[in-house]
Amino acid sequence: MTDIATDDLSRNPEDIPLKPPSADNGLFAVFQRHYLLRLLVQREISARYQGSFLGLMWSYINPLTQFFIYWFVIGFLFQLHKDLPNFPIHLFSALILVHFFNETFGAGTRSIMRNKALVVKMAMPREMFPVATMLVSLYHVVPQVVVLVIACVLSGWTPDAVAVVCLVLALLIIAAIGLSGALLFSAANVFFRDFGNIVNVLTNFVRFGVPMMYPYAMVHDRFGRFADYYLLNPLADAVVLFQRAFWVPTISDAEMAELEARGDVIMPDNLLTHGFVALAFCLVLLAFSQWVFSRLENKIPERL
């Protein structure tokens, strides 16, 4: 099975003979076939940079371009958040997670249609395609985090154990909720192509639904105790956790004392509790998405 599947991935999908669907499906089956998953991820990355002069450098250039646009418009042109220490780091740390989610959700929604020849003809769990797109998106997070770490170190970054937990928790939340959306919408997109456009619309709202272009302190100041409802959004939880991991440790004691004197609440209370609750919710959503996908899976080949 290993040699046949590996050879199939290297061939033209149109030349692959029809095969019966795999008996073992689901996310567990995907990771049991890690060799196929690795090949799909490598195939996606190679295809993305095929014929490109800069290659992997584009994974640095694209988010940095977005960062400079937002920083120039918000921080320089509008002169907003001048009193917020290290606002560029605050902005870029949120932008990394927003980009991770949008790419996972968007590319994952199109993954079944984009690989329809393989989906129809290869005996493999069809969840593998959304999972592969999530891993490709995670692969592109790495160089962005490298840039962020360099900026943080130059700004006096002093991370602690809580920061490490927040980092891991934030990435797990985004991976889980992004994959949940990819599973649901990739199956739905086979039946109605409108779902691909719906995803494009939904991702436009993500940047404004998380504390990226504005700090959490502004949310707390406007809504007070009702700010906890804002944290019902797992994406907002993940972004705040990521900012706790990178942005908060760059704030000096003097700057922190000034923020506290102004009454700014830069981080919510019980942040880790909010994070673990958000992760639990995302895992439940992932299980539900897997269940829906499995119910639609047998109808996918005939619709393709």
Buried (B, 14 or more C-beta within 10 A) or exposed (E): EEEEBEEBBEEEBEEBEEBEBBEEBBBEBBEEBEEBBEBBBBBBBEEBBEEEEEEBEBBBEBBBEBBEEBBEEBBEEEEBBEEBBBBBBBBBBBBBBBBBBBBBBBBBBBBBBBBBBBBBBBBBBBBBBBBBBBBBBBBBBEBBBEBBEEBBEEBEBEBEEBBEBBBEBBBBBBBBBBBBBBBBBBBBBBEEEEBBEBBEEBBEEBBEEBBBBBBBBBBBBEEEEEBBEBBEBBBBBBBBBBBBBBBBBBBEEEBBEBBEEEEBBBBBEEBEEBBBBBBEBBBEBBEEBBEBBBEBBEEBBEEE
